[in-house]
Amino acid sequence: MNYEDILYDETNGVATITINRPDRYNAFRGQTCMELLDAFNRAGWNKDIGVIVFTGAGEKAFCTGGDQGAHEGQYDGRGLIGLPVEELQRTIREVPKPVIARVNGFAIGGGHVLHVICDLSIASETAVFGQVGPKVGSVDPGFGTAYLARVVGEKRAREIWYLCRKYSAQQALDWGLVNAVVPPEQLDEEVQKWCEEILEKSPTALTIAKRSFNADSDNIAGIGALGMQALSLYYDTDESKEGVNAFKEKRKPDFRKFYK
């Protein structure tokens, strides 16, 4: 596959996958997800690769979720909602290599979900975390909710989704959302250090460990499949469309006008 929305690099046993849409704060569209699927499978099943680093281009954003400019009731790709996001989430979990999220800026919405399901997250002090789904007529009813609760606990996860606040890198560290926080100029050095430590370990043992961790929460994929089916119906409602329209028009949405 020729990549248009992402960058791919393999160096010294590390595959780096970068969403390359900085002008859109590294929001993903259908094509982005397809390219990410190809890249994760390419790196994940290459025996010369021992660890995968996932990040976003530029300094402003890791990923800010689905591109609202490509969302007209459905997104612009395949899948129940026009985005193969379920498949992408499962692939990140299923590839037999540790995946490190290099969080260099905003990790918001669907981008927040992607960093959460990575095996490890290393953040710049300038990183910002949070959800926006209910503010724009959307939600991630699977790993974005149920798995998040396993990471930070039910009360914190519900706060993140119900209030849609933004959280600092230090707050994310305190809650267990990330593994480490460093100054932005030290982010690459810190990520490289973690990669080098992982590369020293038995790849088979790491794969077994990853699969063992996943086995405890793989049932969430079924919750997500049910939720995405409901989400595809919700996207066709005026209530959901109000969120998209308000975002594009840069105004506050009035969801209750359409809530019947």
Residue, then its C-alpha position, 0 to 999 in steps of 0.5 A: m500500500n502506498y501511504e498518503d495519510i501516514l509515515y512508516d519507518e523501520t530502524n534498528g528493530v523499531a517500527t514507527i507509525t506516524i499519522n501524518r495529518p498535522d493540518r487536521y491535528n492528526a484526525f483520522r478519516g477512513q483512508t487513514c485507518m486503512e493505512l494504519l491497519d496495513a502498517f500495524n500488520r506490516a510491522g507486527w508480523n515482521k520478525d525483525i521488528g521488536v517494538i512498534v512506536f505509534t505517534g502523530a506528526g508535528e508538535k500539536a497532536f498525537c491524534t484527535g479522533g475522527d475527522q469531522g470534516a469527513h463525517e456526514g452522518q457516516y464517515d468516508g470509509r468502510g465499516l459500520i460507521g464508515l471507519p474501520v476503527e474497531e478493526l484498528q483497535r483490535t489490530i493494535r491489541e493483537v499484533p504480537k509486539p509491544v506498542i508504545a504510544r508516543v503522545n506529543g500533543f492532543a490525545i483527544g476523542g478517538g485519539h485518546v482511545l488509541h493511546v489507551i489501548c496501546d501497551l504503553s504510553i509515554a507523554s510530553e509535558t505538553a500532551v493533553f488528554g480527554q474525550v469529546g464524543p458527547k459534545v459532538g454527537s458521538v461515543d466509543p462504546g467499547f474499548g473507549t469506555a469499558y476498557l478505559a474503566r479498567v485502566v483508570g477505574e469506573k468513576r474516573a472513566r465516567e467523569i472523562w466521558y460525561l464531562c468531556r474535560k481536558y486533562s494535563a499530562q501530569q493528571a494522566l500520569d497520576w491516574g495511570l493513563v500514561n507510563a511516563v511524562v517528560p519535557p517535549e525535548q526529551l520525548d524521543e530520547e525517552v521513547q528510544k530508551w524504553c524501546e531499547e529495554i524492550l528489544e533486550k527481552s525475549p520476543t516470545a515471552l513478550t508476546i505471551a505476556k501481551r496475549s495474557f493481558n489481552a485475554d482478560s479484556d478481549n470480551i470488550a470487543g463484543i461489547g464494542a461490536l454491539g455498541m458500534q451497531a447502535l452508533s451507526l443508527y445514532y449517526d443517522t439521527d438529527e441529534s447526532k448530526e447537530g453535534v457535527n453541524a455545531f462543530k463545523e459552524k463553531r457554535k454550541p450544540d443544542f442536542r435537547k432540541f432533537y432529543k425525543 
